[in-house]
Amino acid sequence: MSEFSKALSISTSGLQAQASRLRHLSENISNADTPGYRRKMIPFDTRMQNGVSQVEVGRMTLDDRPLERVFDPAHPMADATGHYEGSNVELLIELADAREAQRSYEANLKMFEQARQMSSGLMQLLRR
């Protein structure tokens, strides 16, 4: 495997991992007000493939922090005390994580583009 292929492989695995992370973050943000919703989290692992270390998305887990107790006696899910279980999603954390994932995605995309341009430049030099 050439160095250009390795660079493309590494950046591609990073792009896929960050895309998956962004998908889960957007689900968390969109369900922040859904009663009983638990925040989804995905870990990143590394794996070796063809002598190249790559990023791999681990198994999705649910956040085990307690759900927020919301007081709203008029809500159809409220118990006798007027409370119901909200979600455990904190929008500020989700938005910060989404910004980080977006920047990581962009960095991987730049790395991919640089490797592609270098490979293309090498091919042009070899044709001369």
Buried (B, 14 or more C-beta within 10 A) or exposed (E): EEEBEBBBBBBBBBBBBBEBBBEBBEBBBEBBEEBEBBBBBBEBEEEEEEEBEBBBBEEEEEBEEEBBEBEEEEBEEBEEEEBBBBBBBBEEEBEEBBEEBBEBBEBBBEBBEEBBEEBEEEEEEEEE
